[in-house]
């Protein structure tokens, strides 16, 4: 599917350090959301080392912006969170 900028929200930070963002999509999986180029429309908002908390179609996770150059934004693979409940 496609990135929807209205679903990206700054949650904290953004001063001299990193910012934390939230992004929600039911249409895309975590692997799609963290692929290079998915967040290109937000290249002027996202900085290297920013954290992105993601709720995607196949689960939730957190990824870090590891590149933002030449118009392409890339995130690390998402570390899945909230996937297991053994109790």
N, C-alpha and C positions, 0 to 999 in steps of 0.2 A: 504494500500500500504506500501511502505517502505521509511524510511528516506534516503535522498540523501545529503551526506556531502558537495557536491559541491554547494548546494543551501543555505548553511549556511554561512553568512558573518558578520564579526565583523564590526560594524558601528562606535563605539566610546568606549572609556574607556578601562578598563582592568588593570590599574595600581593598586593602593592600594584599590580602590573602586570597584564598579560593572562595568560590560561591557554591552553594548547594541548590540544586534545581530539582523539581519534580516534573515528570512527564507521564501522561496516561494515554494509552491507546488500546482499544479492544481489537483493532484490525491487524496489528503487526505483532510478531513474536519478538522475544528478547534479542535473538540473533539478528533480526532485521533492523531493529532499533539501534543496535551497537555497530552496525556495518558502516564502514567509511562512506561518507557522503549523505547519510540519512539526515543529519542535523545541519546541512550546509546553509539552509535558509536562516539559521540562527548564528551564523559565523561571527556576527558583530556583537553577539551577546555572550557566547560561551568562550571561556579562556582555558588554556592548558592547565591542568590540575583541578579544574572544577569537578564537583561530584554531581552525578545525575541519578536520582532515585526514579526507577522506572516501574510502572505497573502496565504490563503488556498482556497480550492475548493468552500467552502460555505461562504466565507467572510474574513474579516481581523480582527485582534485582537492583543492584547499584553498580554503576560504571563510572570511570574517570575519563575526562577528556584528555587524550594523550597526544593529540595533534590538531592544530588549527592553522593551516598555512595554504596559500595558493587557492583560497576559496573552498577548501575541503576540510570538514571537521571529522575527526575519528575518535571513537571511544574505545576503551578497553572492552574485552568481553565482560559481560555482566556477571557479578557474583550473585547467585540466586539467594534470595532471603524469604523466609516465611514459607518454605516449601514442605517442611515436615512437622508433624505434630504426633509425637509418640505417646502422649499421655491421654 
